[in-house]
Amino acid sequence: MLLHEIAEIVRSLKDPRLGFVTITGVETTPDLRTAHVYYSVLGSAEQHEACAAALEAAAGHVRGEVGHRVRLKYTPAIVFSPDYGIVEGAKISNLLRKIANKSGQL
């Protein structure tokens, strides 16, 4: 539920630094006071940094919107963290492709 709402809120933000950001997961602490929001960005290192800055700047707004949209005892503090799983997965796929190409050339 939080994943969907936070993704919708981030998508509605008008910050151009958030061009190709995807919310990939949300984990809350047991007391529901903090939500760790994981995201991935397609682009260069500069775009990753700009996106991280934009998300940090928008964290308070996102928290407020979550408070309006989701009924919880506490509105969790929002902490954005990059999700490197997609990047690492792409690296592994490239390595496997290279191995397959080399074995086909033997």
C-alpha positions in Angstrom: 0.0 0.0 0.0 2.8 2.5 0.9 4.8 1.5 -2.2 1.9 2.4 -4.5 1.1 5.7 -2.8 4.7 6.9 -2.5 5.3 6.0 -6.2 2.2 8.0 -7.2 3.3 10.9 -5.1 6.9 10.9 -6.5 5.5 10.6 -10.0 3.3 13.7 -9.4 6.3 15.9 -8.3 7.2 18.6 -10.9 10.9 18.4 -10.2 12.8 17.9 -13.5 15.6 16.1 -11.7 13.2 13.2 -11.1 13.0 12.2 -14.8 13.6 8.5 -14.8 13.2 7.5 -11.1 11.4 4.3 -10.1 10.3 3.5 -6.6 11.3 -0.2 -6.2 10.5 -0.9 -2.6 9.4 0.3 0.8 10.4 -1.2 4.2 9.0 0.2 7.4 10.4 -0.2 10.9 8.3 -2.4 13.2 6.8 0.7 15.0 5.8 2.2 11.5 7.6 5.5 12.4 10.1 5.3 9.5 9.7 4.2 5.9 12.8 3.3 4.0 12.0 4.0 0.3 14.2 2.4 -2.3 14.5 3.9 -5.7 16.4 3.3 -9.0 17.4 5.9 -11.6 18.2 5.4 -15.2 21.0 7.8 -16.2 24.5 9.0 -15.5 26.1 9.5 -12.1 25.2 13.2 -12.2 21.6 12.3 -12.8 21.7 9.9 -9.8 23.1 12.6 -7.6 20.5 15.2 -8.8 17.7 12.7 -8.3 18.9 11.9 -4.7 19.0 15.6 -3.9 15.5 16.1 -5.3 14.1 13.2 -3.3 15.7 14.4 -0.1 14.2 17.9 -0.7 10.8 16.4 -1.3 10.8 13.9 1.6 8.7 16.3 3.9 6.2 16.8 1.1 6.0 13.1 0.4 5.5 12.4 4.1 2.6 14.9 4.3 0.9 13.4 1.2 1.3 9.9 2.7 -0.4 11.2 5.9 -3.4 12.5 3.8 -3.7 9.4 1.7 -3.0 6.5 4.1 -4.7 5.9 7.4 -1.9 5.0 9.9 -1.5 5.6 13.6 1.7 7.5 12.8 2.8 9.0 9.5 6.3 7.5 8.9 9.4 9.6 8.3 10.5 9.1 4.7 14.1 8.0 4.1 15.1 7.6 0.5 17.9 5.1 -0.4 19.2 4.1 -3.8 18.4 0.5 -4.9 21.5 -0.8 -6.6 20.0 -4.2 -7.3 18.9 -3.2 -10.8 22.3 -1.9 -11.7 24.0 -4.9 -10.3 21.6 -7.2 -12.2 22.4 -5.4 -15.5 26.2 -5.9 -14.8 25.7 -9.6 -14.2 23.6 -9.9 -17.4 26.3 -8.2 -19.4 29.0 -10.5 -17.9 26.9 -13.6 -18.7 26.3 -12.3 -22.3 30.1 -11.8 -22.8 30.8 -15.3 -21.5 28.1 -16.8 -23.8 29.6 -14.9 -26.8 33.2 -16.1 -26.0 32.1 -19.7 -25.5 30.3 -19.5 -28.9 33.5 -18.3 -30.6 35.7 -21.2 -29.3 
